[in-house]
Amino acid sequence: MRVVMRVSGDHRSSTVRAWLYLVAALVVAMVAVGGATRLTGSGLSITEWRPVTGIVPPLSEADWAAEFAKYKDTPQYNILNQGMGLSSFKVLYGWEWGHRLLGRLIGLVFFLPLVVFWWRGMISRRLGLGLLGLGILGGFQGAIGWIMVASGLQPGMTAVAPLKLALHLTMASLILAGLVWLAAGQRDDTIDPAPDRIRVVALLLPALVLVQIFLGGLVAGSHAGLVYNTWPSMDGALIPPMDSLFAIQPWIENFVDNHALVQFDHRVTAYLIVVVAVLHAIDARVSGPAGAAGRAAGVAVLTLAQAGLGIATLLLAVPLWAALAHQILAMAVLTMAVVHARLSRGTGLARPAAREPALGFEGLAGRGA
């Protein structure tokens, strides 16, 4: 009887973990589609927020004409897209509609299994509270998304406000981090906590990555990647002059609106993350357990790859494929860093359960733990 109960418990944990990783994968897809929506200039093509009825796209020529007429009243159309045809508008509309539809799908895939799993006793109270917190963040994310779109519909605007775009991207990344953290904690085997120094730096890395994602959102929103397309210099200097970095008054606005400072902040934070990740990997290799060393090495490799891709994206003047790849790889770096941080704290139940093949990133990085 004890064996049956143990296997049943392992099955429940594996099911919940697989579901959490599925939702996390959908969030990554949402970020990718959102990036494509921004890069194609499609985000302002739907001018109304209709959480329920908006799921149905225009179905007739009259419906399309009505939606196109609303878009023609926007500053983006009148300033940038004057004379655009209906067929081109349908492409823009399709990207934004798909982005919003995917958001609704994520809500269903998250909340419906949550209710079922909780009803069947497959979710602990602590996990349930964490999931409810993520559900609340998801609701805020939808509201932030509309506030972001509304900022681009104001007179004289042809795109969304950079700060609101950065907040929208960072909130999505925070939700992804939360899902991965909870999923990684559902392992059935036991992993001992890493030494204090390894554990502290492992927790620091996801925080740094989230800051960098926010700064990347500012770069994307202000189009700062389209200037200073050289590396390692910026306009001929490793560090631009202060009168260039703080050319706008009041000075605080430079951190959002000054292309030079926005890009410089993103570069410097990237250097910091690479240095911390590489030194952490060396430290974990020398003084940490095998599992922590493997995970730290994974974070370092992904961080170096992301830095290289970022440099290439800059030198190529931000082509669509490179920008999307850079954004998606950022989610991979965050995922790996979060898994490493969670498992470095120790996890699992104190029982000699037969190990199942682990799901997700911790299965790839946690071997030998």
N, C-alpha and C positions, 0 to 999 in steps of 0.2 A: 504493500500500500504506500509506503514511503517513496519507493521508486516512482510510482505512478504520479504522486503529487509533485515530485521534483521535476519530472519531465513536463508535466502540465504547466508548471510555473515557468520553466524555460521557454516553452512554446508561447506563452502569453507575452513574456518579455521580448522575444524575437518578433512577434507580430506587432507589438507597439513600436519597437525600434524601427522596423521596416516602414511602418506608416509615417513615423516622424521624418525619416529620410526621404520618403516620397514627397511629403509636403515641402521639405527643404529643397528638393530638386525642382519642384514647381516654382518656388520662390526665385531660384537661380534663373529659371526660364523667364519669369516675370521681369527680372532685372535685365535680361538680354533683350527681350521684346521692348521694354521701356527704353533701353539704349538705342535700339533701332528706330523707335518712334521719335526720339529726340533728334537723332542724326539725320533723319529724313524730313524733319520739320513738320511732323504729323500731329504733334501733341495738342495743337489748338484747333484741329479740324472739327471736333465735337464741342459745341459751345454751351452745352447744358449738362448738368449732373442729374441723371435719372437712374438711381441705383437699381430699380426694379424694371421699369419699362424699357430702359436703355439696352437691355439684353437683346432686344429685337432690332436688327438693322433695318435700314430702308428697304422695302420690298417692291416698290413700284417706282416708275419714273416720276410720279408726282411727289412721292416721299423723298426721292433723291433731290429733286428740284427745291423742295422746302429746306432740306438740310444745307444745300449749297447756298441758298439765299441767306441763311443765317451766317454761314462762313464769310460771305461777301461783305457782311457788316463789320468784320473784325479788322483791326489795324494790320494784322499780318497779311491779309489778302490785299488790302488797299496799298500797302507800302511795298511788299515783296512779290506778291503773286497776282498782281493785276492782270486780267486777261486769261487766267488759268481756265482750262476747259473742264467739263464735268468728269471726263474720264480720268484726268489727273487728280481731281478732287477725290474720286472714289478710292484711289490708291492711298492718299493721305488718311482718309476716313477709315480705311481697312486696318491700317496699322494701329490707330488709336482705339478703334472698336475692339480689335483683338487683344490689346493691352488691358482694356477694362474687362473684357470677357474672361481673360485669364485670372484677373483678380477675383472675380465672382467664383470661378472654379476652385481657386485656392480656398476660399471661404467654405465652400461645400465639402471639399476633401478634408478640411481641417475639422469642422464642427460636427458633421454627421458621424464619422468614426469616433470622435471624442465622446459623444453622447452614448454610443453603443458600448464602447470599451468601459466607460465609467459605470454604466448600468450593469454590465457583466462582472464588475469587480476586478477589472484588469489594470486599473490605474490607481496607484496609491494616492493618498491625500496630498503629499508633498508634490508629486508629479502633476496631479490635477490642478493644484493652485498655480504651478508654473505655467501650465498650458492655458489656463484661464487668463493669466497675465499676458501671454502672447496673443490670445484672442482679442484682448482689449487693445493691445498695440496695433493689431491688424485693423481694427476699427478706426483708430487714430490715423493709420496710414492712408486709408481711403479718404478721410477728411483732408489730410495734408495734400494728397494728390489733387483734389479739386481746388483747394486754396492755391496750389501751384499753378494749375491751369488758369484759374481766374486772374492771377497776376499777369498772365500773358495776354489777356483780353482787354486790359486797360488801355486808354488812349495813348498812342505813341509807341506801344510795345509790339514787338514782332516775335518775341520768344518769352518763355517764362522767366521769372526772377531767379538769378543764380543761387541766391541763398535758399530759396524755397526748393529748388531742384536738389541742392546738396542735402537739405534736411530729408527730402523724400527718399533719396538714395540711401542715406545713412539709416533711416528708419527701416527700410527693407533689409539692409545688412544686419541691423540689430535683431530683427525677427529671425533671419537666417541663423545668426549666431545662437540665439536662444533655442531654436529647434535642434541644432546640432549638439549643443551642450546637453540638453535633456536626452537626446538619443544616445549619445556616447555614455551617459550615466546608466543606461539600461542593460549594460553587459551583465552576463550571468557568472562570468568567471571573476576571480579576485585579482586585483592589481594593487600592490602596495604603493603608498604615497612615495613620490620622489623626494630626494633631499630638499631642504628648505630653499636653498638658492636656486635650484633648478625649478622648483615649483613657483617661486615668486616671478622669475623672468618669464616662465611659460604663461603666467597670468597677465603679464605686462604686454606680451606680443599681440594678443587680440585687440587690446585697447589701442595700441599704436596703429594697428591695421585699420580699425574703425575711424580713427582720426584721419588717416591717409585717404580713406574712401570719401570722407566728408570734403577734404581738400580737393580730391579729384572731381567731386561734384561741382565745386566752385570753378575749377578749371574748365570743365565741360560747359557749365551754364554761362560762363563769361566768354567762352571761345578763346581762352588764353593759350590753348595749345596751338593756335594758328599763327602765333607770333613767337619770336625768339626760337626759331627751328634749327638751333645748333646745340651741340653738346661736346664737352662739358661746359663750354662758355655760354653766357647770355649776352648778346650784343657785344661780344669781344672781351667780356670779363667773367671770371668765375663768380664774383659777387657784384651785381649791378650797384651803381652809386646810390647813396641814400636819397638824393633828390629825384631819382627815377623810381625807387621803391615806394617813396612816400610823397608822390607828386600831387595827390588829391587832398583837399581840405574839406571836412575835418579828417585827421589822420586815420581814424578808425575805419573809414570807408575804403581805404586802400586794400584792406584784407579781403574785400569782396569784389571791388570794382577795378582795381589796378591790375592790369594784365601781368606786369612785371612781378609784383609782389605775390600775386596768386600763384603764378607758375613757380616762382622761387621757393615759396613755402612747400609746394608739392615736391619739388626736387629735394630740398633739404630733409624733409620727413622721410622720403624714400631712402636717402643715404643712411639716415639714422636706423631705420628698420633693417636694412641689409646688414649693417654693422652689428646690431644687437642680435639678429637671427644667426649670423655666422659665428660670433663669439659664443653664443648660447649653445650652438651645436657642438662646438669644440669642447666647451665645458661639460656638456652632457656626455660626450664621448669619453672624456677622461675620468669624470667622477660620478656619473649617473648610472642607473641600471640600463640594461640593454634596450628595453622598451622605450624609455625616455630618450635615449640616444638616437634610436631610429626615428622617432617622431620629430625630434629637434632637427635632425638632418633633413627630413622631409620638408619642414617649414623653411629651412634655409635654402634648399634647392628651388622651391616654388617662389620664394622671395627674390632670388637672383634671376629666375626666369621672368618674373613680372617686371623687375627693373630693366632687364634687357629689352623686353617688349615695349615698355614705356618709352625708352630711348628711341627705339625704331619708329614707334608711332609719332614721336615728336619730329624726328628727322624727315619722315615721309609726309609731314604736314597733315597728319590725322586722317588717313583714308578710312572709309567706313569699316572695312574688314579688320583693320588693326585696332581701331577704337573699340569695336565690339569685343574682340579677343582680349584686349587689355581689361575691359570691364568684367568679362567672365572669369578671367584668370584671377582677378582681385577677389572674387567670391571663393575661388578654390584656395587661395592663400588664407582667407579668413576662416574657411571651414577647417583646414588643416591645423591652423593655430588654435582654434577653439577646441578641437578634439584633443590636441596635445595638452592644453591647459586643463581640460576636464580630467583626463586620465592621469595627469601628474598629481592630482589630488588623491588618487586611489579610488577604486570603484569595485563593485561586485559584491556578492553575498558570500559569507564565510561558510562555504560548503564545497565539497569536492565534486562538483558537477562535471559531467563529461562535456568538454568544450564543443560548442557548435561553431561553425564557421562564422566569424564576426561579420556584421553588415556595416557598410559605410567606410569612411576614411580610417576609423580606428582599427578596422580589420586589416588594412593595408600597412598601417604604420605601427600597430601595436604588437607585432609578432615578436616573441621573445621576451614580452613583458613579464 
